[in-house]
Amino acid sequence: MDLESILEGILFALNQPFSSDDLSKLVKKPVSEVEAALQNLQQFYEMNQRGLKLLSHQGQWLLTVRPDLSPYLEKLKKETLEGDLTPAAAETLAIIAYRGPLSRLEINELRGVDSSYLLHQLLLRELIERFPNPQRANSFLYQVSFKFLEHLGLTKVEDLPDYDKLHQKNFAS
């Protein structure tokens, strides 16, 4: 498999900015080779008018959707946001509310499945927010948002029913 395909897959799957250095370490290739492959990929998207765009900013790379596709994404986003939460999304939201802030990995471990899509949906609905994990670079922590609290009429997350008991409970045992 060629380097461009590998980098494209990584950036697509992780859906977050990565530095050339981090990508270089991940694929075990020199930074210059990684940057050349990323620039080739960036040109490919531009020249072929693909639906994706590879952004570069201050040494970080992010694979995203082309801006002119916004009307289609807005329609999809509106349809997604107007419906009820799925049971899996509600479960993920409850885990974040009672156990947060937590990383995606911790959420996945508690649920036993990948929660990336659900986290994205909850972020779109502005029910959760993410912020950089101070313990681990290129990782985020998730917590409920003010909109979540406002929607439930709560002043703070600790006002959730049985919060003290459930926040401390060790679910892994």
N, C-alpha and C positions, 0 to 999 in steps of 0.2 A: 504494500500500500504506500502511496506517495505521501510525502510530508504535508502537502497542502490538504489532502483529504483527512489526514489525522488531525491537523490543527482545526479544520472546519468542524469536524465531529466534536472535538473537545469544546470549542467555543459555543457550538449549537447546544450541546447537552447541558453545559453548566450555566449558560445564560447569564453570565456576569463578566465584567472586565478582567482581563489577565494581562500581566506585563510580559514583555518579550523574554525577560529573564526567567520568570516562572514557567513559561511555556518551554523554554530551552531546557530547563532542568527536567521537566516532565517528559519530554520526548527524547532527552539525552542527545541533543544536537546543538551545535554552536549557535549563539544568539544571531550571528550574521546570517546563517542558513535559515533560521526560523523567521527572521524579519524579511528576508528575500521571498520566502514562501508566502508569508502573510501579504506582502505587497502584490505578489502575483495573483493571489486570491482576491484581493481588493480590486485589482484591475479587471479580473474576470467578471466579477459582479457588475461593475460599471459598464464594461464593454458589451455585455450580453443582456443588459436590462433585466437582470434577475430580480426576484422578489426580496432578496436579502441584500444587505449592505454591510460591509466590514468597516467599522469606524476605528480610528486611531487617534488617541488623545493623550498627551503627556506620557508616552511609553506604554499606555494601556491599549488593549485591543478588545473590541466588543462586536459580536455578530448580532445584527438587529434587522428589523423589517424596514424596507424602503419607506421614506416619509410619505410618498404619494399614494401609498396603500392605506393611509389612515382612515379614509371614509369607510372602507370595508371592515377594518379592525374596530372602529367605533361602533358600527352596527352590531358586530359580534359581541363586543364588550357590553353594549346596552342590553342585548338579549340575555347574556350571561348574568348580568347584575340584577336583572328584574326578577329572576326566578328564585325559588326557595333554595336554601342550602341543601346539598345532598347529605345523606347521613354521614358519609366519609368526611365531607367538609366540616360538618358540625362537630364530629369527633375530633378532628384536627384543631379546630378553633377552641374546643374545650380543653384539650391538652395544653395548648399555648396559654390559655387564660389561667389555668390552675397550676401549671408547672413552669411557665415562662419566666424570664426569657430563656429560650433554648435554641440550639442549632438545628439545622435541617436533619443532620445525622441523628441527633437525640430524638427528634420527632419520629423519624423513620424507625428507630429502634423501639420506641414505645408502641407504634402502630404495627410494626412488623412488615411494612410495605413502603415503597417509595412515595413520598408525599409532595414531590416537587410541583406537580400540576395543581394540587389543592392549595399549596402555599401561594402559588401564582394567582389563583382565583380569589383567595382571601385578601391578597395584596391589592388586586384590582378593585375589590369591594371596599377597600380601605378599612377592613375590620382588624387587620394586623399591620404591623410595621416592622421593618427590619433595619438593623444597624450593624456596623462592622463589629466583629468579635474581637475584643481586645487581646484575647489569649491566642488567637489563630488568624494569621493573615489569609486573605482571600476566603473568608468565611463570614457568615452573618448570624446574628441572633434574632429571633422573632419574639415579639410580644404583642399583646392586644393594643389597639389604638384608642385614641380619645373617642373616635366615632363609635367604636364598639361599646365603650362605657356610656356614651351619650344615648345610644340606641336602647340600652338596657336600663337607663335612668340611674346609673351608679356614679358615685363620686370617685371611687377608686376600685381597683380590681379586688382588693381584699374584702369588699362588700359582697362578693359572690357567695351564694349559699355554701356552707361547709368549706370555705376557702382554707382556713387554717389547717383543718384535718387533711384535705386533699392535696394541698400544696406540699406538705411534708411527706406524704405517703410514698413509700418506695414500691413502685409498680413492678420492678424487675424481679422481686423475690416472690 
